[in-house]
Amino acid sequence: MDFKQRTLAALQAARANSPTNTALVGLDGFVDTIVTPVDQRTAQGEAFTPIRSIPEFAQRIGGAAGKSTNIELYPLMDKLGGNGPIMANALLDAGTRVTYLGALGRPAIHPVFHDFASRVEVVSLCNPGTTIAVEFNDGKLMLGQLRSLDLITLETIYQVMGEERLRSALAAADLVSLVNWTMIPNMTAVLRSFVEDVLPACPPREGKLFFFDLADPEKRSHEDLLEVLEVMARFDKFGKVTLGLNLKEAQRVYQALGFSALGESEDDLRTIATDIRKKLNFACVVVHPRESAACSTADGTSWVPGPYTDQPLITTGAGDHFNAGFAQGQMLGLAPEACLGMGVCTSGHYVRTGKSPSLDDLEKFLANWK
């Protein structure tokens, strides 16, 4: 029996005995415009050849130095965006009951979030940021405007939500997932307040899970990164803490902790996850490149290949779907290998269809994955 069969069997068994789980997710929110850059246009509409790779795009931009250039970005869709809303939406479609705390629009919810907001309990702190997501076959460029996220502070949370409601939401949640630290300037202070003031006032809850995702920390300083990692690790007083990292994020954290750079082989990923976990004392560290994923816990390491496709329908949000699948597996009580399987299949289904999978969809995906 390979890992796909083991994951499928574990998922089916867990679903038969699992109650509905509850998650509190935050703290960001974006309106994403997905675009394709145009290389050569032959007529109106979709009659063009796209710029297919980031190096091609970089060459086009580089050629404008000392001159100027015009690059058309052809819009494909406007969609709900941000690490938190995308992850929350995926958890919701997998059957989790969700409270969302973040930037969905204030005083009114932005229209792109209306369907999402109709299915979750929403506490909206401020207006969302905006992102133009330029997608290529080999990656994507996220061009963001996020000044509104400066309003995400503990003071704003208390003003909008109230202290008692915040404590109740934290206490009731099986999973607390707070993501996109990089783009929220005051998030370290919010997390510190949660761990020092808010959570100690909540009744203890056995089996509570915390999931953190940094979002590409390249623009944040070495000192800021180490500070927030230390704060995140302190949540272990209140539950099991998981740090989710894509490959770029993992390599940045790994080197910030004083380790020498490693690549993305299976052995490298296992080593990176283990060294970060031990250094920071997290319960679990998971690293997910595009083509595989690995995690480390006190019981050892696991690794699985991913259902990679070189012709995805969409890539923006793939990592957030991986996080949702992995966290859903944790809430179902699955072993680390099966949580990885849930993660890569949730992401794999999404990039092929543009839709978040239900647990029925995941079972079909696992059964049909060759």
C-alpha positions in Angstrom: 0.0 0.0 0.0 1.5 3.3 -1.1 1.0 6.7 0.7 -2.0 7.6 -1.6 -3.8 4.4 -0.5 -2.8 5.0 3.1 -4.1 8.6 3.0 -7.3 7.6 1.3 -8.0 4.8 3.9 -7.1 7.2 6.8 -9.4 9.9 5.4 -12.3 7.5 5.0 -11.9 6.1 8.5 -11.6 9.6 10.1 -14.6 11.0 8.3 -16.8 8.2 9.7 -16.0 9.3 13.3 -15.2 12.9 13.2 -17.5 15.8 14.3 -17.6 19.1 12.5 -14.4 21.0 13.3 -14.2 24.7 14.0 -11.5 27.1 12.8 -10.6 30.7 13.5 -8.6 32.1 10.6 -7.0 35.5 9.9 -5.7 38.2 9.5 -5.4 39.5 6.0 -7.7 40.0 3.0 -7.0 41.0 -0.6 -8.9 41.5 -3.9 -6.8 39.5 -6.4 -6.8 40.3 -10.1 -5.3 37.4 -12.0 -3.6 38.5 -15.2 -1.5 37.2 -18.1 1.2 39.4 -19.6 1.0 39.8 -23.3 3.9 39.2 -25.6 2.5 39.6 -29.1 -1.1 40.7 -29.8 -2.8 39.8 -33.1 -6.4 41.0 -32.5 -8.7 42.0 -29.7 -9.6 39.9 -26.7 -7.6 36.7 -26.2 -5.9 36.8 -29.6 -2.4 37.1 -28.2 0.7 35.2 -27.3 1.5 35.4 -23.6 4.9 35.9 -22.0 5.2 32.4 -20.6 8.1 32.6 -18.1 9.5 35.0 -15.5 12.9 35.2 -17.3 11.2 36.3 -20.5 9.3 38.9 -18.5 12.5 40.1 -16.8 14.2 40.4 -20.2 11.3 42.6 -21.4 11.6 44.8 -18.4 15.4 44.9 -18.5 15.2 46.1 -22.1 13.3 49.2 -21.0 16.2 50.6 -18.9 17.1 54.1 -20.1 14.0 54.0 -22.3 10.4 52.9 -21.6 8.1 50.1 -22.4 4.4 49.2 -22.4 3.4 45.7 -21.1 -0.3 44.7 -21.3 -1.7 42.6 -18.5 -4.7 40.8 -19.7 -7.2 40.2 -16.9 -8.5 36.7 -16.4 -10.6 37.1 -13.2 -11.1 39.1 -10.0 -11.3 36.8 -7.0 -11.2 36.6 -3.3 -7.5 36.8 -2.2 -5.1 36.8 0.7 -3.6 33.9 2.4 -6.2 33.9 5.1 -9.4 34.1 3.0 -8.1 31.5 0.5 -7.2 29.1 3.3 -10.4 29.7 5.1 -12.5 29.2 1.9 -10.7 25.8 1.4 -11.4 24.7 5.0 -15.0 25.8 4.6 -15.4 23.7 1.4 -13.9 20.7 3.2 -16.6 20.9 5.9 -15.0 23.0 8.6 -17.0 25.7 10.4 -15.1 29.0 10.1 -14.9 32.3 11.8 -12.8 34.8 9.8 -11.1 37.7 11.4 -9.4 40.0 8.9 -9.6 42.7 6.2 -12.7 42.1 4.1 -14.0 45.6 3.9 -15.2 48.2 6.3 -17.8 49.6 6.8 -19.2 47.3 4.1 -17.8 43.9 3.0 -16.2 44.2 -0.5 -18.3 42.4 -3.1 -15.6 39.9 -4.0 -16.1 38.5 -0.4 -19.9 38.4 -0.4 -20.3 34.7 -1.0 -17.5 33.8 1.4 -19.0 36.1 4.1 -22.4 34.5 3.7 -21.0 31.2 4.7 -18.8 32.1 7.6 -18.9 34.2 10.7 -17.1 37.4 9.7 -15.3 40.0 11.8 -13.9 42.6 9.3 -11.4 45.0 10.6 -10.6 47.2 7.6 -10.6 47.4 3.9 -8.7 44.6 1.9 -5.4 45.1 0.1 -5.3 44.7 -3.6 -3.0 42.4 -5.6 -2.3 42.0 -9.3 -1.1 38.4 -9.7 0.9 38.0 -12.8 1.0 34.3 -13.6 3.6 32.4 -15.6 4.3 28.7 -16.3 7.2 28.8 -13.9 5.8 31.0 -11.1 4.0 34.2 -10.4 4.6 37.8 -9.4 2.3 39.3 -6.8 2.1 43.1 -7.1 0.4 44.4 -4.0 -1.0 47.5 -2.4 -1.6 46.9 1.3 -1.6 50.2 3.2 -5.1 49.4 4.6 -3.6 46.5 6.5 -1.8 48.9 8.8 -5.1 49.1 10.6 -4.8 45.5 11.8 -3.9 45.9 15.4 -5.1 44.5 18.7 -6.8 47.8 19.4 -8.8 47.5 16.2 -9.7 43.9 17.0 -11.0 44.9 20.4 -12.9 47.9 18.9 -14.6 45.8 16.3 -14.9 42.4 17.9 -14.7 43.0 21.6 -12.4 41.3 24.1 -15.0 38.7 25.3 -16.0 37.7 21.8 -12.3 37.3 20.8 -11.6 35.1 23.8 -14.7 33.0 23.1 -13.7 32.5 19.4 -10.2 31.5 20.4 -11.4 29.2 23.1 -14.0 27.4 20.8 -11.7 26.9 17.8 -10.1 23.5 17.1 -7.7 25.3 14.8 -6.4 28.8 15.0 -4.6 29.8 11.8 -3.0 33.3 11.6 -1.2 33.9 8.4 0.5 36.5 6.1 2.8 38.0 8.7 5.0 39.6 6.1 2.3 41.9 4.8 0.8 42.9 8.2 3.2 45.3 9.9 1.6 45.0 13.3 1.1 41.2 13.3 4.0 40.4 15.6 2.5 42.7 18.3 -0.9 41.1 17.8 0.5 37.6 18.2 2.5 38.7 21.3 -0.7 40.1 22.8 -2.6 36.9 22.0 0.0 34.7 23.7 0.7 37.0 26.7 -2.8 38.4 27.4 -5.7 36.9 25.5 -5.0 33.1 25.5 -4.1 32.9 29.2 -7.6 34.2 29.9 -9.2 31.5 27.8 -10.3 28.1 29.3 -7.8 25.4 28.2 -8.9 23.1 25.3 -7.2 19.8 24.7 -6.0 19.1 21.2 -6.1 22.8 20.0 -4.0 23.4 16.9 -2.2 26.5 15.8 -1.0 27.0 12.2 1.2 29.8 11.1 2.3 30.8 7.6 4.8 33.7 7.1 4.1 34.5 3.5 7.3 35.4 1.6 9.4 37.2 4.2 12.0 38.5 1.8 11.2 42.2 2.4 11.2 41.8 6.2 14.5 42.1 8.2 16.4 39.3 9.7 15.6 40.6 13.2 11.9 40.9 12.5 11.8 37.4 11.2 13.6 35.9 14.2 11.4 37.9 16.6 8.1 36.6 15.2 9.3 33.0 15.0 10.1 33.2 18.8 6.6 34.6 19.5 5.0 31.9 17.4 6.8 29.2 19.2 5.4 30.5 22.5 1.9 29.4 21.5 2.9 25.9 22.4 1.7 26.6 26.0 -1.8 26.5 24.6 -1.7 23.8 21.9 0.3 22.1 19.1 2.0 24.7 16.8 2.7 24.1 13.1 4.8 26.4 10.9 4.0 26.0 7.2 6.6 27.1 4.7 7.0 27.0 0.9 10.5 26.3 -0.3 11.6 29.9 -0.6 10.3 30.7 2.9 11.9 27.6 4.3 15.3 28.4 2.8 15.0 32.0 4.2 14.1 30.8 7.7 16.7 28.1 7.6 19.5 30.5 6.8 18.2 33.1 9.3 18.6 30.4 12.0 22.2 30.0 11.1 22.1 26.9 8.9 23.9 26.5 5.6 21.7 26.6 2.4 20.1 23.4 1.2 18.1 22.5 -1.9 14.8 20.7 -2.5 15.7 17.0 -2.6 13.8 14.7 -0.3 16.7 14.5 2.1 17.1 18.2 2.1 13.5 18.9 2.8 13.4 16.4 5.7 16.6 18.0 7.1 15.3 21.6 6.7 12.0 20.8 8.4 13.7 18.9 11.3 16.4 21.5 11.9 13.8 24.4 12.0 11.5 22.4 14.2 14.2 21.6 16.8 15.7 25.0 16.8 12.4 26.8 17.4 10.7 24.0 19.4 7.6 23.8 17.2 5.4 20.7 17.3 5.5 20.4 13.5 7.2 22.2 10.6 6.1 21.5 7.0 7.9 22.5 3.9 6.1 22.4 0.5 7.8 23.1 -2.8 5.7 22.8 -6.0 6.5 19.1 -6.6 6.6 17.5 -3.1 6.2 18.2 0.6 7.9 17.1 3.8 7.2 17.6 7.5 8.9 17.0 10.8 7.4 16.2 14.2 8.9 14.7 17.4 8.1 11.3 16.0 10.2 11.7 12.9 9.9 13.0 9.3 7.6 12.3 6.4 7.8 13.1 2.7 5.4 12.7 -0.3 5.6 13.6 -4.0 2.9 15.9 -5.3 0.5 15.6 -8.2 2.4 18.2 -10.2 1.1 19.5 -13.4 2.9 21.8 -15.9 -0.3 23.2 -17.2 -2.2 24.6 -14.1 -5.4 26.5 -14.6 -4.4 28.7 -11.7 -1.5 28.9 -9.3 -2.3 31.9 -7.0 -3.6 30.3 -3.8 -2.0 26.9 -4.4 0.1 27.1 -1.2 -2.9 28.3 0.9 -4.8 25.3 -0.3 -1.9 23.0 0.7 -2.0 24.6 4.1 -5.8 24.1 4.4 -5.5 20.4 3.4 -2.7 19.8 5.8 -4.5 21.5 8.7 -7.7 19.7 7.8 -5.8 16.4 8.1 -4.5 17.5 11.5 -8.0 18.3 12.7 -9.2 14.9 11.5 -6.4 13.3 13.6 -4.4 11.9 10.6 -0.8 10.9 10.8 1.8 13.4 9.4 2.2 11.4 6.1 -1.6 11.5 5.5 -1.7 15.2 6.4 0.9 15.8 3.7 -1.2 13.7 1.3 -4.2 15.9 2.1 -2.2 19.0 1.5 -0.8 18.1 -1.9 -4.2 16.7 -3.1 -6.1 19.8 -2.0 -3.5 22.0 -3.8 -3.5 19.6 -6.8 -7.2 19.7 -7.2 -7.4 23.5 -6.9 -4.7 24.3 -9.5 -6.4 21.9 -12.0 -10.0 23.1 -11.5 -9.8 26.6 -9.8 -12.1 25.2 -7.1 -11.5 24.2 -3.5 -12.2 20.5 -3.0 -14.7 18.9 -0.7 -13.6 15.8 1.2 -15.6 13.8 -1.4 -13.5 15.5 -4.1 -10.3 14.6 -2.2 -11.3 11.0 -1.9 -11.9 10.8 -5.7 -8.6 12.6 -6.4 -6.7 10.2 -4.2 -8.4 7.2 -5.8 -7.7 8.4 -9.3 -4.2 9.7 -8.8 -1.9 7.5 -10.9 
